[in-house]
Amino acid sequence: MITISDERIQLIHYTKIGKVLNHEITVNIKNCSIIITGENLLIAYLNQDEIILKGKIRKVDFMYHDERV
């Protein structure tokens, strides 16, 4: 599940954290990479099942992966 507002993103059931930069964070969920772009991005909360990102969110891209290939 993904909840998005202008300064907060909550991801439940994520599988992996990729890139973590001040202006870009990448998080993987099943079959999808989520690329969050913005300003002053940070991980505000983290456990093994949930992650909350905060900052000035400008764009959220979804890159789907086909696991059948």
N, C-alpha and C positions, 0 to 999 in steps of 0.2 A: 504494500500500500504506500502511496505517495501523497503527501499533503504539501501544497505549495502556497506561500503568500509572498508579498514583495520583499520581505526581509528574513524569511525562514522557510526551510524545507525539512520535512520529516520523512525518513525512509524506513519502513519496517520490512524485515526479511531481506536485507542486503546480503550479498555474498562476499564482496571484496571492495576495498578502498584502493583506488588507483592513484592518480596524480592529486597532490594537495599543494596548491599555490594560493597566494593572496588573491589572485584574479580568476582562478579556475580550479574546480574540484571535480574529480571523476569517481563515480561509485557504480559498481556493478550489482545488478539484481538478476534474477533468473532470465536468461535469454536477452538481456539488454544492458547497455552501458548508458549511464546518465551523466551528461557533461553540464555542469553548472558554471556559468560565466557571470562575473560581476566585480564588485569592489569590496575589499576588506572581508573576504570570505574566511570563515573558520569553522572548525568542528566544535560545536557548543556542548554536545552530549554524545556519548558513544557507549554502547554495550554490544554483546555479540549478536543481537537481533535488531537493534535500532540505532539510527544515527540522526542527529539533528544538526543542520548546517545553518549558520546565520551570516548575515552581511547584506550588502546592497545587491540583490539578484537582478541581473539584466536579461539573462537568457538561459533557458533550459532545453538542451537537445537530447533526444533519445536515439541511440544507435542500436538497432535490433540485430541479434545474431541468430542464424539458423543452425541449430545443433544437429540437424540431420546431415549436414555436409561434413 
